[in-house]
């Protein structure tokens, strides 16, 4: 199961550098996580200043 970034993302990029496998990048409207690359470590979740990252449901 991967993490997901919601529409409340402000595209600050804090999560991108925290990902140990480089699964986060800028999408069309906000940062996105490549589910096939995500190892679900949760490192990105704590770096998001607006709480936009959560486990995929």
mmCIF file of the N, C-alpha and C atoms, coordinates in Angstrom:
data_MODEL
# 
_entry.id   MODEL 
# 
loop_
_atom_site.group_PDB 
_atom_site.id 
_atom_site.type_symbol 
_atom_site.label_atom_id 
_atom_site.label_alt_id 
_atom_site.label_comp_id 
_atom_site.label_asym_id 
_atom_site.label_entity_id 
_atom_site.label_seq_id 
_atom_site.pdbx_PDB_ins_code 
_atom_site.Cartn_x 
_atom_site.Cartn_y 
_atom_site.Cartn_z 
_atom_site.occupancy 
_atom_site.B_iso_or_equiv 
_atom_site.pdbx_formal_charge 
_atom_site.auth_seq_id 
_atom_site.auth_comp_id 
_atom_site.auth_asym_id 
_atom_site.auth_atom_id 
_atom_site.pdbx_PDB_model_num 
ATOM 1   N N  . UNK A 1 1  ? 0.859  -1.183 0.000   1.00 0.00 ? 1  UNK A N  1 
ATOM 2   C CA . UNK A 1 1  ? 0.000  0.000  0.000   1.00 0.00 ? 1  UNK A CA 1 
ATOM 3   C C  . UNK A 1 1  ? 0.898  1.237  0.000   1.00 0.00 ? 1  UNK A C  1 
ATOM 4   N N  . UNK A 1 2  ? 0.579  2.205  -0.811  1.00 0.00 ? 2  UNK A N  1 
ATOM 5   C CA . UNK A 1 2  ? 1.365  3.427  -0.945  1.00 0.00 ? 2  UNK A CA 1 
ATOM 6   C C  . UNK A 1 2  ? 0.732  4.578  -0.174  1.00 0.00 ? 2  UNK A C  1 
ATOM 7   N N  . UNK A 1 3  ? 1.462  5.648  -0.056  1.00 0.00 ? 3  UNK A N  1 
ATOM 8   C CA . UNK A 1 3  ? 0.941  6.894  0.509   1.00 0.00 ? 3  UNK A CA 1 
ATOM 9   C C  . UNK A 1 3  ? 0.351  7.701  -0.640  1.00 0.00 ? 3  UNK A C  1 
ATOM 10  N N  . UNK A 1 4  ? -0.552 8.611  -0.330  1.00 0.00 ? 4  UNK A N  1 
ATOM 11  C CA . UNK A 1 4  ? -1.148 9.490  -1.335  1.00 0.00 ? 4  UNK A CA 1 
ATOM 12  C C  . UNK A 1 4  ? -1.085 10.930 -0.835  1.00 0.00 ? 4  UNK A C  1 
ATOM 13  N N  . UNK A 1 5  ? -1.077 11.870 -1.772  1.00 0.00 ? 5  UNK A N  1 
ATOM 14  C CA . UNK A 1 5  ? -1.054 13.289 -1.450  1.00 0.00 ? 5  UNK A CA 1 
ATOM 15  C C  . UNK A 1 5  ? -2.384 13.887 -1.885  1.00 0.00 ? 5  UNK A C  1 
ATOM 16  N N  . UNK A 1 6  ? -3.070 14.525 -0.951  1.00 0.00 ? 6  UNK A N  1 
ATOM 17  C CA . UNK A 1 6  ? -4.397 15.086 -1.236  1.00 0.00 ? 6  UNK A CA 1 
ATOM 18  C C  . UNK A 1 6  ? -4.302 16.441 -1.935  1.00 0.00 ? 6  UNK A C  1 
ATOM 19  N N  . UNK A 1 7  ? -5.452 16.958 -2.331  1.00 0.00 ? 7  UNK A N  1 
ATOM 20  C CA . UNK A 1 7  ? -5.546 18.249 -3.001  1.00 0.00 ? 7  UNK A CA 1 
ATOM 21  C C  . UNK A 1 7  ? -5.179 19.418 -2.089  1.00 0.00 ? 7  UNK A C  1 
ATOM 22  N N  . UNK A 1 8  ? -5.019 19.164 -0.786  1.00 0.00 ? 8  UNK A N  1 
ATOM 23  C CA . UNK A 1 8  ? -4.638 20.245 0.123   1.00 0.00 ? 8  UNK A CA 1 
ATOM 24  C C  . UNK A 1 8  ? -3.135 20.537 0.056   1.00 0.00 ? 8  UNK A C  1 
ATOM 25  N N  . UNK A 1 9  ? -2.415 19.792 -0.762  1.00 0.00 ? 9  UNK A N  1 
ATOM 26  C CA . UNK A 1 9  ? -0.979 19.991 -0.976  1.00 0.00 ? 9  UNK A CA 1 
ATOM 27  C C  . UNK A 1 9  ? -0.716 21.407 -1.490  1.00 0.00 ? 9  UNK A C  1 
ATOM 28  N N  . UNK A 1 10 ? 0.296  22.063 -0.916  1.00 0.00 ? 10 UNK A N  1 
ATOM 29  C CA . UNK A 1 10 ? 0.656  23.421 -1.333  1.00 0.00 ? 10 UNK A CA 1 
ATOM 30  C C  . UNK A 1 10 ? 1.905  23.432 -2.221  1.00 0.00 ? 10 UNK A C  1 
ATOM 31  N N  . UNK A 1 11 ? 2.347  22.246 -2.659  1.00 0.00 ? 11 UNK A N  1 
ATOM 32  C CA . UNK A 1 11 ? 3.486  22.092 -3.572  1.00 0.00 ? 11 UNK A CA 1 
ATOM 33  C C  . UNK A 1 11 ? 4.777  22.726 -3.060  1.00 0.00 ? 11 UNK A C  1 
ATOM 34  N N  . UNK A 1 12 ? 5.019  22.612 -1.753  1.00 0.00 ? 12 UNK A N  1 
ATOM 35  C CA . UNK A 1 12 ? 6.230  23.201 -1.177  1.00 0.00 ? 12 UNK A CA 1 
ATOM 36  C C  . UNK A 1 12 ? 7.472  22.369 -1.474  1.00 0.00 ? 12 UNK A C  1 
ATOM 37  N N  . UNK A 1 13 ? 7.275  21.069 -1.748  1.00 0.00 ? 13 UNK A N  1 
ATOM 38  C CA . UNK A 1 13 ? 8.393  20.189 -2.087  1.00 0.00 ? 13 UNK A CA 1 
ATOM 39  C C  . UNK A 1 13 ? 9.104  19.557 -0.910  1.00 0.00 ? 13 UNK A C  1 
ATOM 40  N N  . UNK A 1 14 ? 8.665  19.826 0.304   1.00 0.00 ? 14 UNK A N  1 
ATOM 41  C CA . UNK A 1 14 ? 9.327  19.266 1.485   1.00 0.00 ? 14 UNK A CA 1 
ATOM 42  C C  . UNK A 1 14 ? 9.339  17.740 1.463   1.00 0.00 ? 14 UNK A C  1 
ATOM 43  N N  . UNK A 1 15 ? 8.296  17.142 0.982   1.00 0.00 ? 15 UNK A N  1 
ATOM 44  C CA . UNK A 1 15 ? 8.188  15.688 0.945   1.00 0.00 ? 15 UNK A CA 1 
ATOM 45  C C  . UNK A 1 15 ? 9.121  15.057 -0.086  1.00 0.00 ? 15 UNK A C  1 
ATOM 46  N N  . UNK A 1 16 ? 9.348  15.756 -1.182  1.00 0.00 ? 16 UNK A N  1 
ATOM 47  C CA . UNK A 1 16 ? 10.138 15.200 -2.280  1.00 0.00 ? 16 UNK A CA 1 
ATOM 48  C C  . UNK A 1 16 ? 11.539 14.802 -1.826  1.00 0.00 ? 16 UNK A C  1 
ATOM 49  N N  . UNK A 1 17 ? 12.180 15.650 -1.073  1.00 0.00 ? 17 UNK A N  1 
ATOM 50  C CA . UNK A 1 17 ? 13.541 15.353 -0.623  1.00 0.00 ? 17 UNK A CA 1 
ATOM 51  C C  . UNK A 1 17 ? 13.586 14.331 0.505   1.00 0.00 ? 17 UNK A C  1 
ATOM 52  N N  . UNK A 1 18 ? 12.461 14.098 1.168   1.00 0.00 ? 18 UNK A N  1 
ATOM 53  C CA . UNK A 1 18 ? 12.439 13.137 2.272   1.00 0.00 ? 18 UNK A CA 1 
ATOM 54  C C  . UNK A 1 18 ? 12.227 11.700 1.808   1.00 0.00 ? 18 UNK A C  1 
ATOM 55  N N  . UNK A 1 19 ? 11.838 11.510 0.555   1.00 0.00 ? 19 UNK A N  1 
ATOM 56  C CA . UNK A 1 19 ? 11.549 10.168 0.045   1.00 0.00 ? 19 UNK A CA 1 
ATOM 57  C C  . UNK A 1 19 ? 12.845 9.434  -0.294  1.00 0.00 ? 19 UNK A C  1 
ATOM 58  N N  . UNK A 1 20 ? 13.111 8.309  0.379   1.00 0.00 ? 20 UNK A N  1 
ATOM 59  C CA . UNK A 1 20 ? 14.363 7.584  0.144   1.00 0.00 ? 20 UNK A CA 1 
ATOM 60  C C  . UNK A 1 20 ? 14.443 6.871  -1.206  1.00 0.00 ? 20 UNK A C  1 
ATOM 61  N N  . UNK A 1 21 ? 13.311 6.721  -1.887  1.00 0.00 ? 21 UNK A N  1 
ATOM 62  C CA . UNK A 1 21 ? 13.318 6.029  -3.175  1.00 0.00 ? 21 UNK A CA 1 
ATOM 63  C C  . UNK A 1 21 ? 12.940 6.941  -4.342  1.00 0.00 ? 21 UNK A C  1 
ATOM 64  N N  . UNK A 1 22 ? 12.789 8.232  -4.095  1.00 0.00 ? 22 UNK A N  1 
ATOM 65  C CA . UNK A 1 22 ? 12.485 9.186  -5.157  1.00 0.00 ? 22 UNK A CA 1 
ATOM 66  C C  . UNK A 1 22 ? 11.127 9.005  -5.801  1.00 0.00 ? 22 UNK A C  1 
ATOM 67  N N  . UNK A 1 23 ? 10.137 8.598  -5.016  1.00 0.00 ? 23 UNK A N  1 
ATOM 68  C CA . UNK A 1 23 ? 8.807  8.323  -5.555  1.00 0.00 ? 23 UNK A CA 1 
ATOM 69  C C  . UNK A 1 23 ? 7.913  9.557  -5.643  1.00 0.00 ? 23 UNK A C  1 
ATOM 70  N N  . UNK A 1 24 ? 8.385  10.713 -5.179  1.00 0.00 ? 24 UNK A N  1 
ATOM 71  C CA . UNK A 1 24 ? 7.560  11.919 -5.159  1.00 0.00 ? 24 UNK A CA 1 
ATOM 72  C C  . UNK A 1 24 ? 8.076  12.927 -6.174  1.00 0.00 ? 24 UNK A C  1 
ATOM 73  N N  . UNK A 1 25 ? 7.141  13.499 -6.932  1.00 0.00 ? 25 UNK A N  1 
ATOM 74  C CA . UNK A 1 25 ? 7.506  14.515 -7.925  1.00 0.00 ? 25 UNK A CA 1 
ATOM 75  C C  . UNK A 1 25 ? 6.347  15.487 -8.089  1.00 0.00 ? 25 UNK A C  1 
ATOM 76  N N  . UNK A 1 26 ? 6.615  16.558 -8.821  1.00 0.00 ? 26 UNK A N  1 
ATOM 77  C CA . UNK A 1 26 ? 5.571  17.549 -9.068  1.00 0.00 ? 26 UNK A CA 1 
ATOM 78  C C  . UNK A 1 26 ? 4.630  17.026 -10.140 1.00 0.00 ? 26 UNK A C  1 
ATOM 79  N N  . UNK A 1 27 ? 3.333  17.048 -9.834  1.00 0.00 ? 27 UNK A N  1 
ATOM 80  C CA . UNK A 1 27 ? 2.321  16.635 -10.796 1.00 0.00 ? 27 UNK A CA 1 
ATOM 81  C C  . UNK A 1 27 ? 1.745  17.856 -11.483 1.00 0.00 ? 27 UNK A C  1 
ATOM 82  N N  . UNK A 1 28 ? 0.592  17.697 -12.099 1.00 0.00 ? 28 UNK A N  1 
ATOM 83  C CA . UNK A 1 28 ? -0.054 18.813 -12.786 1.00 0.00 ? 28 UNK A CA 1 
ATOM 84  C C  . UNK A 1 28 ? -0.455 19.935 -11.838 1.00 0.00 ? 28 UNK A C  1 
ATOM 85  N N  . UNK A 1 29 ? -1.077 19.570 -10.718 1.00 0.00 ? 29 UNK A N  1 
ATOM 86  C CA . UNK A 1 29 ? -1.589 20.573 -9.779  1.00 0.00 ? 29 UNK A CA 1 
ATOM 87  C C  . UNK A 1 29 ? -0.856 20.604 -8.447  1.00 0.00 ? 29 UNK A C  1 
ATOM 88  N N  . UNK A 1 30 ? -0.271 19.486 -8.054  1.00 0.00 ? 30 UNK A N  1 
ATOM 89  C CA . UNK A 1 30 ? 0.431  19.393 -6.776  1.00 0.00 ? 30 UNK A CA 1 
ATOM 90  C C  . UNK A 1 30 ? 1.378  18.194 -6.806  1.00 0.00 ? 30 UNK A C  1 
ATOM 91  N N  . UNK A 1 31 ? 2.104  17.992 -5.721  1.00 0.00 ? 31 UNK A N  1 
ATOM 92  C CA . UNK A 1 31 ? 3.043  16.875 -5.636  1.00 0.00 ? 31 UNK A CA 1 
ATOM 93  C C  . UNK A 1 31 ? 2.265  15.559 -5.723  1.00 0.00 ? 31 UNK A C  1 
ATOM 94  N N  . UNK A 1 32 ? 2.885  14.546 -6.312  1.00 0.00 ? 32 UNK A N  1 
ATOM 95  C CA . UNK A 1 32 ? 2.255  13.232 -6.449  1.00 0.00 ? 32 UNK A CA 1 
ATOM 96  C C  . UNK A 1 32 ? 3.248  12.151 -6.063  1.00 0.00 ? 32 UNK A C  1 
ATOM 97  N N  . UNK A 1 33 ? 2.732  11.009 -5.648  1.00 0.00 ? 33 UNK A N  1 
ATOM 98  C CA . UNK A 1 33 ? 3.550  9.859  -5.282  1.00 0.00 ? 33 UNK A CA 1 
ATOM 99  C C  . UNK A 1 33 ? 3.327  8.753  -6.300  1.00 0.00 ? 33 UNK A C  1 
ATOM 100 N N  . UNK A 1 34 ? 4.419  8.229  -6.837  1.00 0.00 ? 34 UNK A N  1 
ATOM 101 C CA . UNK A 1 34 ? 4.365  7.099  -7.765  1.00 0.00 ? 34 UNK A CA 1 
ATOM 102 C C  . UNK A 1 34 ? 4.127  5.845  -6.920  1.00 0.00 ? 34 UNK A C  1 
ATOM 103 N N  . UNK A 1 35 ? 2.907  5.329  -6.958  1.00 0.00 ? 35 UNK A N  1 
ATOM 104 C CA . UNK A 1 35 ? 2.518  4.189  -6.123  1.00 0.00 ? 35 UNK A CA 1 
ATOM 105 C C  . UNK A 1 35 ? 3.360  2.949  -6.388  1.00 0.00 ? 35 UNK A C  1 
ATOM 106 N N  . UNK A 1 36 ? 3.836  2.787  -7.601  1.00 0.00 ? 36 UNK A N  1 
ATOM 107 C CA . UNK A 1 36 ? 4.634  1.601  -7.918  1.00 0.00 ? 36 UNK A CA 1 
ATOM 108 C C  . UNK A 1 36 ? 6.046  1.699  -7.345  1.00 0.00 ? 36 UNK A C  1 
ATOM 109 N N  . UNK A 1 37 ? 6.496  2.900  -7.028  1.00 0.00 ? 37 UNK A N  1 
ATOM 110 C CA . UNK A 1 37 ? 7.835  3.086  -6.460  1.00 0.00 ? 37 UNK A CA 1 
ATOM 111 C C  . UNK A 1 37 ? 7.800  3.263  -4.943  1.00 0.00 ? 37 UNK A C  1 
ATOM 112 N N  . UNK A 1 38 ? 6.674  3.699  -4.407  1.00 0.00 ? 38 UNK A N  1 
ATOM 113 C CA . UNK A 1 38 ? 6.535  3.964  -2.969  1.00 0.00 ? 38 UNK A CA 1 
ATOM 114 C C  . UNK A 1 38 ? 6.720  2.682  -2.155  1.00 0.00 ? 38 UNK A C  1 
ATOM 115 N N  . UNK A 1 39 ? 7.558  2.770  -1.112  1.00 0.00 ? 39 UNK A N  1 
ATOM 116 C CA . UNK A 1 39 ? 7.785  1.608  -0.243  1.00 0.00 ? 39 UNK A CA 1 
ATOM 117 C C  . UNK A 1 39 ? 6.995  1.735  1.065   1.00 0.00 ? 39 UNK A C  1 
ATOM 118 N N  . UNK A 1 40 ? 6.121  2.727  1.153   1.00 0.00 ? 40 UNK A N  1 
ATOM 119 C CA . UNK A 1 40 ? 5.238  2.941  2.298   1.00 0.00 ? 40 UNK A CA 1 
ATOM 120 C C  . UNK A 1 40 ? 5.999  3.074  3.610   1.00 0.00 ? 40 UNK A C  1 
ATOM 121 N N  . UNK A 1 41 ? 7.120  3.785  3.575   1.00 0.00 ? 41 UNK A N  1 
ATOM 122 C CA . UNK A 1 41 ? 7.926  3.954  4.790   1.00 0.00 ? 41 UNK A CA 1 
ATOM 123 C C  . UNK A 1 41 ? 7.385  5.062  5.688   1.00 0.00 ? 41 UNK A C  1 
ATOM 124 N N  . UNK A 1 42 ? 6.622  6.002  5.118   1.00 0.00 ? 42 UNK A N  1 
ATOM 125 C CA . UNK A 1 42 ? 6.038  7.086  5.891   1.00 0.00 ? 42 UNK A CA 1 
ATOM 126 C C  . UNK A 1 42 ? 6.962  8.268  6.134   1.00 0.00 ? 42 UNK A C  1 
ATOM 127 N N  . UNK A 1 43 ? 8.160  8.249  5.581   1.00 0.00 ? 43 UNK A N  1 
ATOM 128 C CA . UNK A 1 43 ? 9.110  9.341  5.795   1.00 0.00 ? 43 UNK A CA 1 
ATOM 129 C C  . UNK A 1 43 ? 8.553  10.680 5.333   1.00 0.00 ? 43 UNK A C  1 
ATOM 130 N N  . UNK A 1 44 ? 7.777  10.681 4.277   1.00 0.00 ? 44 UNK A N  1 
ATOM 131 C CA . UNK A 1 44 ? 7.230  11.918 3.720   1.00 0.00 ? 44 UNK A CA 1 
ATOM 132 C C  . UNK A 1 44 ? 6.114  12.505 4.570   1.00 0.00 ? 44 UNK A C  1 
ATOM 133 N N  . UNK A 1 45 ? 5.355  11.654 5.204   1.00 0.00 ? 45 UNK A N  1 
ATOM 134 C CA . UNK A 1 45 ? 4.157  12.100 5.922   1.00 0.00 ? 45 UNK A CA 1 
ATOM 135 C C  . UNK A 1 45 ? 4.464  13.147 6.986   1.00 0.00 ? 45 UNK A C  1 
ATOM 136 N N  . UNK A 1 46 ? 5.533  12.946 7.740   1.00 0.00 ? 46 UNK A N  1 
ATOM 137 C CA . UNK A 1 46 ? 5.887  13.874 8.810   1.00 0.00 ? 46 UNK A CA 1 
ATOM 138 C C  . UNK A 1 46 ? 6.477  15.177 8.322   1.00 0.00 ? 46 UNK A C  1 
ATOM 139 N N  . UNK A 1 47 ? 6.894  15.242 7.063   1.00 0.00 ? 47 UNK A N  1 
ATOM 140 C CA . UNK A 1 47 ? 7.506  16.467 6.551   1.00 0.00 ? 47 UNK A CA 1 
ATOM 141 C C  . UNK A 1 47 ? 6.496  17.432 5.950   1.00 0.00 ? 47 UNK A C  1 
ATOM 142 N N  . UNK A 1 48 ? 5.287  16.979 5.708   1.00 0.00 ? 48 UNK A N  1 
ATOM 143 C CA . UNK A 1 48 ? 4.274  17.819 5.074   1.00 0.00 ? 48 UNK A CA 1 
ATOM 144 C C  . UNK A 1 48 ? 3.721  18.842 6.071   1.00 0.00 ? 48 UNK A C  1 
ATOM 145 N N  . UNK A 1 49 ? 3.901  20.143 5.780   1.00 0.00 ? 49 UNK A N  1 
ATOM 146 C CA . UNK A 1 49 ? 3.442  21.170 6.719   1.00 0.00 ? 49 UNK A CA 1 
ATOM 147 C C  . UNK A 1 49 ? 1.924  21.326 6.796   1.00 0.00 ? 49 UNK A C  1 
ATOM 148 N N  . UNK A 1 50 ? 1.202  20.778 5.815   1.00 0.00 ? 50 UNK A N  1 
ATOM 149 C CA . UNK A 1 50 ? -0.258 20.908 5.826   1.00 0.00 ? 50 UNK A CA 1 
ATOM 150 C C  . UNK A 1 50 ? -0.975 19.570 6.032   1.00 0.00 ? 50 UNK A C  1 
ATOM 151 N N  . UNK A 1 51 ? -0.224 18.510 6.292   1.00 0.00 ? 51 UNK A N  1 
ATOM 152 C CA . UNK A 1 51 ? -0.830 17.203 6.546   1.00 0.00 ? 51 UNK A CA 1 
ATOM 153 C C  . UNK A 1 51 ? -1.536 16.599 5.346   1.00 0.00 ? 51 UNK A C  1 
ATOM 154 N N  . UNK A 1 52 ? -1.007 16.830 4.151   1.00 0.00 ? 52 UNK A N  1 
ATOM 155 C CA . UNK A 1 52 ? -1.669 16.361 2.928   1.00 0.00 ? 52 UNK A CA 1 
ATOM 156 C C  . UNK A 1 52 ? -1.329 14.928 2.545   1.00 0.00 ? 52 UNK A C  1 
ATOM 157 N N  . UNK A 1 53 ? -0.418 14.280 3.274   1.00 0.00 ? 53 UNK A N  1 
ATOM 158 C CA . UNK A 1 53 ? 0.006  12.930 2.927   1.00 0.00 ? 53 UNK A CA 1 
ATOM 159 C C  . UNK A 1 53 ? -0.581 11.927 3.918   1.00 0.00 ? 53 UNK A C  1 
ATOM 160 N N  . UNK A 1 54 ? -1.156 10.853 3.370   1.00 0.00 ? 54 UNK A N  1 
ATOM 161 C CA . UNK A 1 54 ? -1.762 9.830  4.223   1.00 0.00 ? 54 UNK A CA 1 
ATOM 162 C C  . UNK A 1 54 ? -1.647 8.459  3.542   1.00 0.00 ? 54 UNK A C  1 
ATOM 163 N N  . UNK A 1 55 ? -1.852 7.382  4.308   1.00 0.00 ? 55 UNK A N  1 
ATOM 164 C CA . UNK A 1 55 ? -1.852 6.051  3.703   1.00 0.00 ? 55 UNK A CA 1 
ATOM 165 C C  . UNK A 1 55 ? -2.992 5.930  2.702   1.00 0.00 ? 55 UNK A C  1 
ATOM 166 N N  . UNK A 1 56 ? -2.737 5.226  1.602   1.00 0.00 ? 56 UNK A N  1 
ATOM 167 C CA . UNK A 1 56 ? -3.764 4.998  0.588   1.00 0.00 ? 56 UNK A CA 1 
ATOM 168 C C  . UNK A 1 56 ? -4.862 4.127  1.182   1.00 0.00 ? 56 UNK A C  1 
ATOM 169 N N  . UNK A 1 57 ? -6.087 4.434  0.855   1.00 0.00 ? 57 UNK A N  1 
ATOM 170 C CA . UNK A 1 57 ? -7.227 3.652  1.386   1.00 0.00 ? 57 UNK A CA 1 
ATOM 171 C C  . UNK A 1 57 ? -7.663 2.606  0.422   1.00 0.00 ? 57 UNK A C  1 
# 
